[in-house]
Amino acid sequence: MNEANEARQQANQAREESARLRLRIHELEKSAGAHDSRVDALNKKITDLENQLRFVRDDADVRLQQRDSRIAELQQEIDRILSEYQDLFELKVQLDTELRAYQSLLEGEESRLNISQQSSVSSAGLGGAGGAGSSSLTTLSSSQLTGSPRRSAIKRKRFIASDNSSFFRNTAKTYKTTANSECDVEIDAHDTNGKFVRLINKGEEAVSIGQWSIKSVANERETVYKFHSRQLIKPGDTITVWSADSGEKSAPPSQLVMKNQQWPAGDHVKTVLVDPEGTEMAMRESIAELQVGAFAQDDEQDPDQRCSLM
């Protein structure tokens, strides 16, 4: 009996232990499932954060590239502006030097003119009895540049001597012009009164001057005209670019009128033709000079026999 009771007790204990273990296993399995869900959620969050981090990095790289590109563009713009400033400064220095030299030359010539004028008047007064055939000539130049002169307005002044003879002095302003070209297109003419600039193609083939520019400088004023990208000048043809106030009508491609600009005018006009890279392809320069002519004339001489010498 005792053995049977012990066996039953042991069996009961075994069943209780088994139930307790099964309960413990169930609790562990439930806890493991919760932990697995937690791990899955954390892994998903890690993936989301990695994607966000990758997007932020890509966006930062793009912004950095845009910043570097903008910095490079600004640096190029700064370099271009500095280069233009340097060119303008050098041009200003050159023009100031030329103006000072031109002013000094004019003052010297005016001084010589006054001396020559007084000497000629004295000669006319003392030599009136010698007849009407005596004459004198003085020519003054404010530039030694070679080229083709263009005569401007002529002024005549008359001086009366004591022996009924007259002394006349004529003054005229002409322009000495120099020109050169590195290509078939040349600057054929530029109006010193600021009306137009004319180009001519002296070659045997058409020349594309798209994006080329004409720059003209006079009296410390510069005007720039830029051709459109498809501008073409055929062999032997000319293109005239008129000032806005010239009254001319536009007739492309040979006659062009600027919208709101005028070519500069003055006694020293320099015009250049440059390509898109800024290389000077043609140049034309005109500088004014003063010419003075003088002659003596007997007032009693037949007017038909009077002559002047310039």
Buried (B, 14 or more C-beta within 10 A) or exposed (E): EEEEEEEEEEEEEEEEEEEEEEEEEEEEEEEEEEEEEEEEEEEEEEEEEEEEEEEEEEEEEEEEEEEEEEEEEEEEEEEEEEEEEEEEEEBEEEBEEBBEEBEEBBEEBEEEBEEBBEEBBEBBBEBBEEEBEBBBBBEBBBBEBEBEBBEBEEEEEEBEBEBEBBBBBBBBBBBBBBBEBEBBBBBBBBBBBBBBBBBBBEBEEEBEBEBBBBBBBBBEEBBEBBBEEEBBBBEEBBBBBBBEBBEBEEEEBEBBBBEEBBBBBBBBBBBBBBBEEEEEBBBBBBBBBBBBBBBBBBBEBEEEEBEEEB
